[in-house]
Amino acid sequence: MVDAPFSHPKVYGLEKLHSALLERPKGKPLLTVSNHVASMDDPLVIASLLPPHVLLDA
């Protein structure tokens, strides 16, 4: 069986995303930007990296 490169992703700087989401002042918006053109990558990638309690706190 061949091990595909996407089967074990490495995430760098995840603590920065968590900090930006969890420690920003109330009411301060957060803008994220994808490094290529795709309408679903940014929301789906962020949703896959965040802890569930953050996603459930709309």
PDB file of N, CA, C and O in Angstrom:
ATOM      1  N   MET A   1       0.839  -1.178   0.000  1.00  0.00           N
ATOM      2  CA  MET A   1       0.000   0.000   0.000  1.00  0.00           C
ATOM      3  C   MET A   1       0.889   1.249   0.000  1.00  0.00           C
ATOM      4  O   MET A   1       1.841   1.347   0.775  1.00  0.00           O
ATOM      5  N   VAL A   2       0.568   2.181  -0.866  1.00  0.00           N
ATOM      6  CA  VAL A   2       1.341   3.411  -0.970  1.00  0.00           C
ATOM      7  C   VAL A   2       0.747   4.446  -0.030  1.00  0.00           C
ATOM      8  O   VAL A   2      -0.469   4.633   0.019  1.00  0.00           O
ATOM      9  N   ASP A   3       1.605   5.107   0.705  1.00  0.00           N
ATOM     10  CA  ASP A   3       1.168   6.135   1.650  1.00  0.00           C
ATOM     11  C   ASP A   3       1.057   7.470   0.903  1.00  0.00           C
ATOM     12  O   ASP A   3       2.066   8.039   0.487  1.00  0.00           O
ATOM     13  N   ALA A   4      -0.153   7.954   0.741  1.00  0.00           N
ATOM     14  CA  ALA A   4      -0.377   9.214   0.028  1.00  0.00           C
ATOM     15  C   ALA A   4       0.085  10.385   0.873  1.00  0.00           C
ATOM     16  O   ALA A   4      -0.041  10.348   2.097  1.00  0.00           O
ATOM     17  N   PRO A   5       0.629  11.445   0.233  1.00  0.00           N
ATOM     18  CA  PRO A   5       1.134  12.588   1.012  1.00  0.00           C
ATOM     19  C   PRO A   5       0.053  13.329   1.796  1.00  0.00           C
ATOM     20  O   PRO A   5       0.353  13.981   2.796  1.00  0.00           O
ATOM     21  N   PHE A   6      -1.192  13.235   1.354  1.00  0.00           N
ATOM     22  CA  PHE A   6      -2.265  13.951   2.051  1.00  0.00           C
ATOM     23  C   PHE A   6      -2.871  13.149   3.192  1.00  0.00           C
ATOM     24  O   PHE A   6      -3.773  13.634   3.876  1.00  0.00           O
ATOM     25  N   SER A   7      -2.393  11.941   3.405  1.00  0.00           N
ATOM     26  CA  SER A   7      -2.973  11.122   4.471  1.00  0.00           C
ATOM     27  C   SER A   7      -2.439  11.512   5.851  1.00  0.00           C
ATOM     28  O   SER A   7      -3.046  11.168   6.865  1.00  0.00           O
ATOM     29  N   HIS A   8      -1.330  12.216   5.899  1.00  0.00           N
ATOM     30  CA  HIS A   8      -0.737  12.661   7.164  1.00  0.00           C
ATOM     31  C   HIS A   8      -0.361  14.132   7.042  1.00  0.00           C
ATOM     32  O   HIS A   8       0.819  14.473   6.965  1.00  0.00           O
ATOM     33  N   PRO A   9      -1.355  14.990   7.025  1.00  0.00           N
ATOM     34  CA  PRO A   9      -1.033  16.415   6.832  1.00  0.00           C
ATOM     35  C   PRO A   9      -0.289  16.992   8.033  1.00  0.00           C
ATOM     36  O   PRO A   9      -0.489  16.573   9.173  1.00  0.00           O
ATOM     37  N   LYS A  10       0.557  17.945   7.748  1.00  0.00           N
ATOM     38  CA  LYS A  10       1.268  18.673   8.799  1.00  0.00           C
ATOM     39  C   LYS A  10       0.728  20.091   8.795  1.00  0.00           C
ATOM     40  O   LYS A  10       0.624  20.725   7.745  1.00  0.00           O
ATOM     41  N   VAL A  11       0.391  20.575   9.956  1.00  0.00           N
ATOM     42  CA  VAL A  11      -0.151  21.924  10.093  1.00  0.00           C
ATOM     43  C   VAL A  11       0.840  22.740  10.900  1.00  0.00           C
ATOM     44  O   VAL A  11       1.224  22.363  12.007  1.00  0.00           O
ATOM     45  N   TYR A  12       1.244  23.857  10.335  1.00  0.00           N
ATOM     46  CA  TYR A  12       2.176  24.758  11.011  1.00  0.00           C
ATOM     47  C   TYR A  12       1.431  26.031  11.386  1.00  0.00           C
ATOM     48  O   TYR A  12       0.685  26.569  10.569  1.00  0.00           O
ATOM     49  N   GLY A  13       1.617  26.514  12.589  1.00  0.00           N
ATOM     50  CA  GLY A  13       1.006  27.762  13.010  1.00  0.00           C
ATOM     51  C   GLY A  13      -0.434  27.641  13.467  1.00  0.00           C
ATOM     52  O   GLY A  13      -1.133  28.650  13.553  1.00  0.00           O
ATOM     53  N   LEU A  14      -0.898  26.433  13.764  1.00  0.00           N
ATOM     54  CA  LEU A  14      -2.280  26.235  14.197  1.00  0.00           C
ATOM     55  C   LEU A  14      -2.572  26.998  15.483  1.00  0.00           C
ATOM     56  O   LEU A  14      -3.690  27.467  15.693  1.00  0.00           O
ATOM     57  N   GLU A  15      -1.569  27.119  16.338  1.00  0.00           N
ATOM     58  CA  GLU A  15      -1.775  27.850  17.588  1.00  0.00           C
ATOM     59  C   GLU A  15      -2.086  29.323  17.319  1.00  0.00           C
ATOM     60  O   GLU A  15      -2.767  29.963  18.120  1.00  0.00           O
ATOM     61  N   LYS A  16      -1.602  29.862  16.214  1.00  0.00           N
ATOM     62  CA  LYS A  16      -1.899  31.256  15.860  1.00  0.00           C
ATOM     63  C   LYS A  16      -3.366  31.408  15.464  1.00  0.00           C
ATOM     64  O   LYS A  16      -4.006  32.400  15.813  1.00  0.00           O
ATOM     65  N   LEU A  17      -3.895  30.428  14.737  1.00  0.00           N
ATOM     66  CA  LEU A  17      -5.311  30.469  14.370  1.00  0.00           C
ATOM     67  C   LEU A  17      -6.178  30.338  15.605  1.00  0.00           C
ATOM     68  O   LEU A  17      -7.142  31.086  15.766  1.00  0.00           O
ATOM     69  N   HIS A  18      -5.851  29.401  16.478  1.00  0.00           N
ATOM     70  CA  HIS A  18      -6.611  29.231  17.725  1.00  0.00           C
ATOM     71  C   HIS A  18      -6.578  30.509  18.553  1.00  0.00           C
ATOM     72  O   HIS A  18      -7.602  30.937  19.086  1.00  0.00           O
ATOM     73  N   SER A  19      -5.408  31.111  18.659  1.00  0.00           N
ATOM     74  CA  SER A  19      -5.278  32.340  19.428  1.00  0.00           C
ATOM     75  C   SER A  19      -6.102  33.466  18.811  1.00  0.00           C
ATOM     76  O   SER A  19      -6.774  34.205  19.530  1.00  0.00           O
ATOM     77  N   ALA A  20      -6.058  33.601  17.506  1.00  0.00           N
ATOM     78  CA  ALA A  20      -6.815  34.660  16.830  1.00  0.00           C
ATOM     79  C   ALA A  20      -8.315  34.488  17.044  1.00  0.00           C
ATOM     80  O   ALA A  20      -9.046  35.473  17.146  1.00  0.00           O
ATOM     81  N   LEU A  21      -8.770  33.255  17.112  1.00  0.00           N
ATOM     82  CA  LEU A  21     -10.197  33.003  17.305  1.00  0.00           C
ATOM     83  C   LEU A  21     -10.630  33.107  18.756  1.00  0.00           C
ATOM     84  O   LEU A  21     -11.679  33.676  19.055  1.00  0.00           O
ATOM     85  N   LEU A  22      -9.838  32.568  19.645  1.00  0.00           N
ATOM     86  CA  LEU A  22     -10.261  32.443  21.030  1.00  0.00           C
ATOM     87  C   LEU A  22      -9.884  33.631  21.913  1.00  0.00           C
ATOM     88  O   LEU A  22     -10.508  33.840  22.953  1.00  0.00           O
ATOM     89  N   GLU A  23      -8.883  34.406  21.523  1.00  0.00           N
ATOM     90  CA  GLU A  23      -8.392  35.472  22.394  1.00  0.00           C
ATOM     91  C   GLU A  23      -8.635  36.872  21.842  1.00  0.00           C
ATOM     92  O   GLU A  23      -8.189  37.849  22.441  1.00  0.00           O
ATOM     93  N   ARG A  24      -9.330  36.991  20.717  1.00  0.00           N
ATOM     94  CA  ARG A  24      -9.579  38.334  20.182  1.00  0.00           C
ATOM     95  C   ARG A  24     -10.694  39.004  20.980  1.00  0.00           C
ATOM     96  O   ARG A  24     -11.545  38.317  21.544  1.00  0.00           O
ATOM     97  N   PRO A  25     -10.699  40.321  21.035  1.00  0.00           N
ATOM     98  CA  PRO A  25     -11.733  41.041  21.778  1.00  0.00           C
ATOM     99  C   PRO A  25     -13.130  40.766  21.231  1.00  0.00           C
ATOM    100  O   PRO A  25     -13.308  40.582  20.027  1.00  0.00           O
ATOM    101  N   LYS A  26     -14.104  40.739  22.108  1.00  0.00           N
ATOM    102  CA  LYS A  26     -15.485  40.486  21.705  1.00  0.00           C
ATOM    103  C   LYS A  26     -15.916  41.538  20.681  1.00  0.00           C
ATOM    104  O   LYS A  26     -15.697  42.735  20.869  1.00  0.00           O
ATOM    105  N   GLY A  27     -16.521  41.076  19.619  1.00  0.00           N
ATOM    106  CA  GLY A  27     -16.993  41.974  18.569  1.00  0.00           C
ATOM    107  C   GLY A  27     -15.956  42.307  17.512  1.00  0.00           C
ATOM    108  O   GLY A  27     -16.276  42.969  16.525  1.00  0.00           O
ATOM    109  N   LYS A  28     -14.707  41.856  17.701  1.00  0.00           N
ATOM    110  CA  LYS A  28     -13.669  42.122  16.708  1.00  0.00           C
ATOM    111  C   LYS A  28     -13.726  41.036  15.646  1.00  0.00           C
ATOM    112  O   LYS A  28     -13.592  39.855  15.966  1.00  0.00           O
ATOM    113  N   PRO A  29     -13.925  41.418  14.375  1.00  0.00           N
ATOM    114  CA  PRO A  29     -14.019  40.414  13.317  1.00  0.00           C
ATOM    115  C   PRO A  29     -12.665  39.789  13.002  1.00  0.00           C
ATOM    116  O   PRO A  29     -11.617  40.329  13.355  1.00  0.00           O
ATOM    117  N   LEU A  30     -12.709  38.648  12.335  1.00  0.00           N
ATOM    118  CA  LEU A  30     -11.501  37.952  11.921  1.00  0.00           C
ATOM    119  C   LEU A  30     -11.619  37.666  10.435  1.00  0.00           C
ATOM    120  O   LEU A  30     -12.610  37.086   9.992  1.00  0.00           O
ATOM    121  N   LEU A  31     -10.634  38.060   9.671  1.00  0.00           N
ATOM    122  CA  LEU A  31     -10.612  37.836   8.230  1.00  0.00           C
ATOM    123  C   LEU A  31      -9.563  36.787   7.931  1.00  0.00           C
ATOM    124  O   LEU A  31      -8.411  36.928   8.341  1.00  0.00           O
ATOM    125  N   THR A  32      -9.946  35.732   7.219  1.00  0.00           N
ATOM    126  CA  THR A  32      -8.987  34.722   6.792  1.00  0.00           C
ATOM    127  C   THR A  32      -8.937  34.730   5.273  1.00  0.00           C
ATOM    128  O   THR A  32      -9.924  35.059   4.615  1.00  0.00           O
ATOM    129  N   VAL A  33      -7.782  34.365   4.715  1.00  0.00           N
ATOM    130  CA  VAL A  33      -7.579  34.415   3.269  1.00  0.00           C
ATOM    131  C   VAL A  33      -6.916  33.121   2.828  1.00  0.00           C
ATOM    132  O   VAL A  33      -5.934  32.675   3.421  1.00  0.00           O
ATOM    133  N   SER A  34      -7.463  32.530   1.785  1.00  0.00           N
ATOM    134  CA  SER A  34      -6.873  31.324   1.210  1.00  0.00           C
ATOM    135  C   SER A  34      -5.770  31.731   0.241  1.00  0.00           C
ATOM    136  O   SER A  34      -5.800  32.832  -0.309  1.00  0.00           O
ATOM    137  N   ASN A  35      -4.801  30.853   0.031  1.00  0.00           N
ATOM    138  CA  ASN A  35      -3.689  31.192  -0.852  1.00  0.00           C
ATOM    139  C   ASN A  35      -3.947  30.809  -2.310  1.00  0.00           C
ATOM    140  O   ASN A  35      -3.020  30.832  -3.120  1.00  0.00           O
ATOM    141  N   HIS A  36      -5.175  30.462  -2.654  1.00  0.00           N
ATOM    142  CA  HIS A  36      -5.544  30.182  -4.033  1.00  0.00           C
ATOM    143  C   HIS A  36      -7.042  30.395  -4.193  1.00  0.00           C
ATOM    144  O   HIS A  36      -7.756  30.603  -3.212  1.00  0.00           O
ATOM    145  N   VAL A  37      -7.513  30.343  -5.433  1.00  0.00           N
ATOM    146  CA  VAL A  37      -8.920  30.622  -5.701  1.00  0.00           C
ATOM    147  C   VAL A  37      -9.749  29.353  -5.503  1.00  0.00           C
ATOM    148  O   VAL A  37      -9.624  28.389  -6.257  1.00  0.00           O
ATOM    149  N   ALA A  38     -10.576  29.374  -4.498  1.00  0.00           N
ATOM    150  CA  ALA A  38     -11.523  28.293  -4.240  1.00  0.00           C
ATOM    151  C   ALA A  38     -12.519  28.828  -3.220  1.00  0.00           C
ATOM    152  O   ALA A  38     -12.129  29.458  -2.237  1.00  0.00           O
ATOM    153  N   SER A  39     -13.774  28.584  -3.445  1.00  0.00           N
ATOM    154  CA  SER A  39     -14.783  29.178  -2.569  1.00  0.00           C
ATOM    155  C   SER A  39     -14.989  28.401  -1.272  1.00  0.00           C
ATOM    156  O   SER A  39     -15.477  28.973  -0.297  1.00  0.00           O
ATOM    157  N   MET A  40     -14.638  27.134  -1.229  1.00  0.00           N
ATOM    158  CA  MET A  40     -14.914  26.333  -0.039  1.00  0.00           C
ATOM    159  C   MET A  40     -13.670  25.962   0.763  1.00  0.00           C
ATOM    160  O   MET A  40     -13.793  25.517   1.904  1.00  0.00           O
ATOM    161  N   ASP A  41     -12.491  26.132   0.204  1.00  0.00           N
ATOM    162  CA  ASP A  41     -11.285  25.700   0.915  1.00  0.00           C
ATOM    163  C   ASP A  41     -11.124  26.372   2.263  1.00  0.00           C
ATOM    164  O   ASP A  41     -10.919  25.696   3.271  1.00  0.00           O
ATOM    165  N   ASP A  42     -11.215  27.687   2.295  1.00  0.00           N
ATOM    166  CA  ASP A  42     -10.969  28.396   3.548  1.00  0.00           C
ATOM    167  C   ASP A  42     -11.940  27.970   4.649  1.00  0.00           C
ATOM    168  O   ASP A  42     -11.483  27.608   5.733  1.00  0.00           O
ATOM    169  N   PRO A  43     -13.250  27.997   4.426  1.00  0.00           N
ATOM    170  CA  PRO A  43     -14.161  27.574   5.504  1.00  0.00           C
ATOM    171  C   PRO A  43     -13.989  26.107   5.905  1.00  0.00           C
ATOM    172  O   PRO A  43     -14.056  25.779   7.090  1.00  0.00           O
ATOM    173  N   LEU A  44     -13.772  25.234   4.940  1.00  0.00           N
ATOM    174  CA  LEU A  44     -13.660  23.810   5.265  1.00  0.00           C
ATOM    175  C   LEU A  44     -12.353  23.493   5.989  1.00  0.00           C
ATOM    176  O   LEU A  44     -12.337  22.690   6.922  1.00  0.00           O
ATOM    177  N   VAL A  45     -11.267  24.117   5.563  1.00  0.00           N
ATOM    178  CA  VAL A  45      -9.990  23.867   6.230  1.00  0.00           C
ATOM    179  C   VAL A  45     -10.038  24.387   7.656  1.00  0.00           C
ATOM    180  O   VAL A  45      -9.616  23.695   8.583  1.00  0.00           O
ATOM    181  N   ILE A  46     -10.544  25.590   7.840  1.00  0.00           N
ATOM    182  CA  ILE A  46     -10.630  26.149   9.188  1.00  0.00           C
ATOM    183  C   ILE A  46     -11.527  25.285  10.064  1.00  0.00           C
ATOM    184  O   ILE A  46     -11.187  25.012  11.215  1.00  0.00           O
ATOM    185  N   ALA A  47     -12.661  24.854   9.538  1.00  0.00           N
ATOM    186  CA  ALA A  47     -13.578  24.011  10.319  1.00  0.00           C
ATOM    187  C   ALA A  47     -12.926  22.690  10.705  1.00  0.00           C
ATOM    188  O   ALA A  47     -13.207  22.163  11.781  1.00  0.00           O
ATOM    189  N   SER A  48     -12.071  22.150   9.862  1.00  0.00           N
ATOM    190  CA  SER A  48     -11.437  20.872  10.175  1.00  0.00           C
ATOM    191  C   SER A  48     -10.326  21.025  11.214  1.00  0.00           C
ATOM    192  O   SER A  48      -9.938  20.040  11.842  1.00  0.00           O
ATOM    193  N   LEU A  49      -9.809  22.236  11.406  1.00  0.00           N
ATOM    194  CA  LEU A  49      -8.698  22.441  12.332  1.00  0.00           C
ATOM    195  C   LEU A  49      -9.122  22.924  13.710  1.00  0.00           C
ATOM    196  O   LEU A  49      -8.343  22.849  14.661  1.00  0.00           O
ATOM    197  N   LEU A  50     -10.337  23.414  13.825  1.00  0.00           N
ATOM    198  CA  LEU A  50     -10.775  24.002  15.087  1.00  0.00           C
ATOM    199  C   LEU A  50     -11.350  22.964  16.036  1.00  0.00           C
ATOM    200  O   LEU A  50     -11.911  21.960  15.598  1.00  0.00           O
ATOM    201  N   PRO A  51     -11.212  23.201  17.315  1.00  0.00           N
ATOM    202  CA  PRO A  51     -11.840  22.303  18.282  1.00  0.00           C
ATOM    203  C   PRO A  51     -13.365  22.421  18.186  1.00  0.00           C
ATOM    204  O   PRO A  51     -13.876  23.501  17.890  1.00  0.00           O
ATOM    205  N   PRO A  52     -14.087  21.347  18.426  1.00  0.00           N
ATOM    206  CA  PRO A  52     -15.551  21.355  18.275  1.00  0.00           C
ATOM    207  C   PRO A  52     -16.254  22.440  19.088  1.00  0.00           C
ATOM    208  O   PRO A  52     -17.256  22.989  18.629  1.00  0.00           O
ATOM    209  N   HIS A  53     -15.755  22.764  20.283  1.00  0.00           N
ATOM    210  CA  HIS A  53     -16.476  23.770  21.092  1.00  0.00           C
ATOM    211  C   HIS A  53     -16.446  25.145  20.427  1.00  0.00           C
ATOM    212  O   HIS A  53     -17.343  25.956  20.656  1.00  0.00           O
ATOM    213  N   VAL A  54     -15.434  25.419  19.615  1.00  0.00           N
ATOM    214  CA  VAL A  54     -15.375  26.694  18.897  1.00  0.00           C
ATOM    215  C   VAL A  54     -16.404  26.710  17.775  1.00  0.00           C
ATOM    216  O   VAL A  54     -17.062  27.725  17.546  1.00  0.00           O
ATOM    217  N   LEU A  55     -16.545  25.593  17.078  1.00  0.00           N
ATOM    218  CA  LEU A  55     -17.503  25.513  15.972  1.00  0.00           C
ATOM    219  C   LEU A  55     -18.943  25.605  16.459  1.00  0.00           C
ATOM    220  O   LEU A  55     -19.806  26.140  15.763  1.00  0.00           O
ATOM    221  N   LEU A  56     -19.199  25.087  17.645  1.00  0.00           N
ATOM    222  CA  LEU A  56     -20.557  25.077  18.160  1.00  0.00           C
ATOM    223  C   LEU A  56     -20.951  26.400  18.815  1.00  0.00           C
ATOM    224  O   LEU A  56     -22.121  26.600  19.142  1.00  0.00           O
ATOM    225  N   ASP A  57     -20.000  27.294  19.008  1.00  0.00           N
ATOM    226  CA  ASP A  57     -20.271  28.593  19.609  1.00  0.00           C
ATOM    227  C   ASP A  57     -20.431  29.632  18.507  1.00  0.00           C
ATOM    228  O   ASP A  57     -19.505  30.384  18.206  1.00  0.00           O
ATOM    229  N   ALA A  58     -21.606  29.663  17.919  1.00  0.00           N
ATOM    230  CA  ALA A  58     -21.846  30.536  16.751  1.00  0.00           C
ATOM    231  C   ALA A  58     -21.836  31.988  17.130  1.00  0.00           C
ATOM    232  O   ALA A  58     -22.021  32.851  16.272  1.00  0.00           O
TER     233      ALA A  58
END
